Amino acid sequence: MIIASPRQVDVTYGLGITPTEPMIPRKYTIFPSHQSSIPSIYVGLEFAYDHISKSRNECLASFLFNKGFYSLSLYFYIDHTISEDAALERYIHLLEILPVYLNTLYHSEKLFFQKHPLLEHCPIFLYTDSSHSFLDGKKSLGALYQYR
């Protein structure tokens, strides 16, 4: 995925979502750019499941509040129908593009983070779903401010 500028993003807000509210629930469906170098993000009360492609290249993200702490959870599906080598290649590619996704998310939601600055410092966790056990799991990615 080539992105000309992470600050140039096509953002769509779903019903009940504004550029600054609500804080939770706030769910993101991040679509990789295909035709152009401009990625798109859908922000809604739910993920945009009806727009997810068959290849499942989208990254899902949501802010959660649990046990008194906020976190940003990212979800990525590796694919259960590909070989171990292909799954590993897909996982490595995901890790390469995640900083771009997070930078894009940050810049597309600038007003939101100005209103809720504590969310820039919450921990980020990546959850990967794979039938290959060595790729299935949870990984800490630091905090959002690190991806500005």
C-alpha positions as a printed NumPy array, in Angstrom:
array([[  0.   ,   0.   ,   0.   ],
       [  1.424,   3.346,  -1.048],
       [  0.024,   6.417,   0.659],
       [  0.941,   9.819,  -0.744],
       [  0.15 ,  11.602,   2.513],
       [ -1.153,  10.001,   5.713],
       [ -2.797,  13.359,   6.432],
       [ -4.964,  13.003,   3.328],
       [ -7.738,  10.584,   4.205],
       [-11.299,   9.99 ,   3.068],
       [-13.323,   9.908,   6.315],
       [-16.985,   8.894,   6.514],
       [-18.958,   9.314,   9.736],
       [-21.83 ,   6.945,  10.406],
       [-25.16 ,   7.828,  11.955],
       [-24.713,   9.077,  15.539],
       [-21.037,   9.981,  15.075],
       [-19.558,  13.474,  14.793],
       [-15.922,  14.524,  14.431],
       [-15.712,  14.847,  18.246],
       [-18.401,  12.591,  19.784],
       [-19.091,  10.034,  21.116],
       [-15.877,   8.95 ,  22.73 ],
       [-17.154,   5.409,  23.32 ],
       [-18.472,   3.55 ,  21.417],
       [-16.371,   4.737,  18.488],
       [-15.375,   2.085,  15.974],
       [-13.132,   2.447,  12.946],
       [-12.992,   0.418,   9.776],
       [ -9.758,   1.311,   7.987],
       [ -9.796,   0.448,   4.311],
       [ -6.486,   0.176,   2.439],
       [ -6.136,   2.328,  -0.635],
       [ -6.553,   0.415,  -3.881],
       [ -7.19 ,   2.726,  -6.81 ],
       [ -5.551,   5.829,  -5.366],
       [ -3.046,   6.533,  -2.647],
       [ -5.792,   7.849,  -0.358],
       [ -7.014,   5.4  ,   2.293],
       [-10.508,   5.66 ,   3.694],
       [-11.826,   5.317,   7.217],
       [-15.378,   4.694,   8.311],
       [-16.137,   5.911,  11.854],
       [-19.309,   4.515,  13.364],
       [-21.055,   3.038,  16.345],
       [-20.38 ,  -0.342,  14.701],
       [-17.777,  -1.581,  12.209],
       [-18.634,  -1.301,   8.502],
       [-19.047,  -5.06 ,   8.08 ],
       [-21.134,  -4.55 ,   4.938],
       [-18.14 ,  -2.918,   3.197],
       [-15.461,  -5.418,   4.17 ],
       [-13.9  ,  -7.12 ,   1.162],
       [-13.638, -10.863,   0.645],
       [ -9.848, -10.668,   1.117],
       [-10.416,  -9.028,   4.54 ],
       [ -7.571,  -6.519,   4.24 ],
       [ -9.362,  -4.011,   6.428],
       [ -8.166,  -3.174,   9.898],
       [-10.821,  -2.726,  12.576],
       [-10.157,  -0.489,  15.568],
       [-12.098,   0.689,  18.583],
       [-11.546,   2.532,  21.819],
       [-12.465,   0.498,  24.876],
       [-12.874,   1.363,  28.55 ],
       [-12.103,  -1.556,  30.85 ],
       [-11.236,  -1.649,  34.555],
       [-10.79 ,   2.125,  34.711],
       [ -8.477,   2.401,  31.694],
       [ -8.875,   3.301,  28.034],
       [ -7.198,   1.349,  25.256],
       [ -7.278,   1.214,  21.476],
       [ -7.797,  -2.279,  20.118],
       [ -6.949,  -3.18 ,  16.524],
       [ -8.286,  -6.335,  14.899],
       [ -6.862,  -7.985,  11.809],
       [ -7.842, -11.254,  10.179],
       [ -4.881, -13.203,   8.784],
       [ -7.02 , -15.763,   6.856],
       [ -7.624, -19.4  ,   7.616],
       [ -7.389, -20.638,   4.034],
       [ -3.792, -19.773,   3.154],
       [ -0.529, -21.58 ,   3.749],
       [  1.659, -20.909,   6.745],
       [  4.219, -19.057,   4.568],
       [  1.539, -16.887,   2.953],
       [  0.017, -16.154,   6.364],
       [  3.414, -15.135,   7.738],
       [  3.981, -12.87 ,   4.718],
       [  0.556, -11.263,   5.281],
       [  1.34 , -10.756,   8.99 ],
       [  4.716,  -9.141,   8.22 ],
       [  3.023,  -6.845,   5.702],
       [  0.473,  -5.892,   8.357],
       [  3.224,  -4.973,  10.811],
       [  4.852,  -2.827,   8.104],
       [  1.669,  -0.885,   7.315],
       [  0.351,  -0.534,  10.884],
       [  2.359,   2.642,  11.596],
       [  0.818,   4.178,   8.467],
       [ -2.68 ,   3.078,   9.54 ],
       [ -2.177,   4.548,  13.02 ],
       [ -0.73 ,   7.802,  11.656],
       [ -3.649,   8.026,   9.238],
       [ -6.144,   7.369,  12.043],
       [ -4.546,  10.038,  14.209],
       [ -4.613,  12.707,  11.496],
       [ -8.121,  11.857,  10.314],
       [ -9.417,  12.347,  13.872],
       [ -7.469,  15.49 ,  14.814],
       [-10.546,  17.276,  16.268],
       [-11.497,  14.175,  18.232],
       [ -8.064,  13.957,  19.866],
       [ -8.036,  17.69 ,  20.591],
       [-11.272,  17.198,  22.547],
       [-10.156,  13.884,  24.157],
       [ -6.341,  14.214,  24.51 ],
       [ -6.03 ,  11.4  ,  27.064],
       [ -6.83 ,   8.893,  24.288],
       [ -3.562,   9.789,  22.54 ],
       [ -1.769,   8.181,  25.493],
       [ -3.817,   5.024,  25.904],
       [ -2.163,   1.699,  25.06 ],
       [ -2.729,   0.095,  21.658],
       [ -3.221,  -3.638,  21.294],
       [ -3.224,  -5.594,  18.049],
       [ -5.329,  -8.755,  17.97 ],
       [ -4.68 , -11.075,  15.064],
       [ -6.959, -13.946,  14.145],
       [ -5.272, -16.869,  12.416],
       [ -5.562, -20.624,  12.288],
       [ -1.764, -20.666,  12.464],
       [ -1.199, -20.505,  16.228],
       [  2.119, -18.657,  16.   ],
       [  0.298, -15.701,  14.357],
       [ -2.847, -15.778,  16.488],
       [ -2.721, -13.483,  19.481],
       [ -2.241, -10.091,  21.061],
       [  0.626,  -7.629,  20.615],
       [  1.26 ,  -4.297,  22.361],
       [  2.017,  -1.397,  19.992],
       [  2.729,   1.468,  22.396],
       [  0.477,   4.546,  22.399],
       [ -1.118,   6.578,  19.62 ],
       [  0.972,   9.716,  20.227],
       [  4.005,   7.691,  19.063],
       [  2.475,   7.451,  15.577],
       [  1.792,  11.178,  14.987]])
